[in-house]
Amino acid sequence: MFTMIIRQIRLLRIHLPLLTPYRLSYRTVEAFEPMLIEVCDGNGHSGWGEGHISPGSGNETPEQGWKFCSDAMAVAVGQDVATVKSSLTDALETNPVAASAMISALEMLGGDPLLQPPAEETRLSLLTPVNGLTPKEIEPEIENRLAEGYRTFKIKVGKILNDDIERVRTIQRALAGRATMRIDANRAYSEEDGCRFAAALHPENIELFEQPCAAEDWDANAAVAVVSPVPLMLDEPICSILDIERAASIKGVGLCKLKLKRFGGLSRLKQALDRTRELGMIPVLGDGLGTELSCWMEACVARTTIDNAGEFNGFLKPKTRLFSEPLEFANGYVLLKPGYHPRIDEATLARHTMAEECFGF
């Protein structure tokens, strides 16, 4: 049996300013600051992983993730890939994003089949966020995005209840049935407000209502699902197969949102997506806070598991791309082409690196 030994590892934190501030219910993002991990063997092969821990999105913090990776990498050099992957899997419950980033890097290093380029060009539709707040801002933004080929729009709510309701209706009028909408509260509503917001929705062309209440408050989200005229999608609490099975037992929950950074690598992510469908729910895939690296990986998994608009659109938000040959995007679709093997642009990486640790060099 072939054994692949880890010879070198790099851990970096980078800073990528965004073209436009990205508004979430709990904060506005001005720049992405993910960790990147490069794992190398002794034959010149390398694999990359990304871990973007967004402050406020969960219990894991950027500082915690950095320390976890640093400690794990210090002992990983000289070990075989299979042994290191096994040890990282055990850490997914406490450090999901950091451990997933390292596992993904090891899977890329090992030539995981999910990352192999397709035999034929594959087109995967993406959604786009709506940033405008007023009719004057919203209407031209909608027209521009429709002209660019988008047919699924994401609307962030969770600020002021009545303003949220009116903004959603304004966007519905501007779209006039030409595209579908996904509404995301980012866990911001109380049970009462979540129910009030859901009950006020006009369901025409609304695909789903995402995560109205706190991730740990399953009962509150279930209460909103009962009154919602559109199916609920759970996001932040979905971190394992057991979470997916729990979601499937709740009346009105019709979708689960999955992200590579929560599921411990490519293979585990595909298994979770397949299990979601087996349970009669629709899986949605993607991290809108991911850079080109994680978006490419999620797109590779999506091509065999997803038939709706992907949320792996984060690579379009920073001013700078990471790949020397950027991931292609046209007319609302990301394109995966035969023979495409992305490479990190080292000059770009150097310009945007905030911190770095190296092991085995």
Secondary structure, 3 states (H helix, E strand, C coil): CCCCECCEEEEEEECEEEEEEEECCCCEEEEECCEEEEEECCCCCEEEEEECCCCCCCCCCHHHHHHHHHHHHHHHCCCEHHHHHHHHHCCCCCCHHHHHHHHHHHHHHCCCHHHCCCCCCEEEEECEECCCCCHHHHHHHHHHHHHCCCCEEEEECCCCHHHHHHHHHHHHHHHCCCCEEEEECCCCCCHHHHHHHHHCCCCCCEEEEECCCCCCCHHHHHHHHHHCCCCEEECCCCCCHHHHHHHHCCCCEEEEEECHHHCCCHHHHHHHHHHHHHCCCEEEECCCCCCHHHHHHHHHHHCCCCCCCECCCHHHCECCCCECCCCEEECCEEEECCCCCCCECHHHHHHHEEEEEEECC
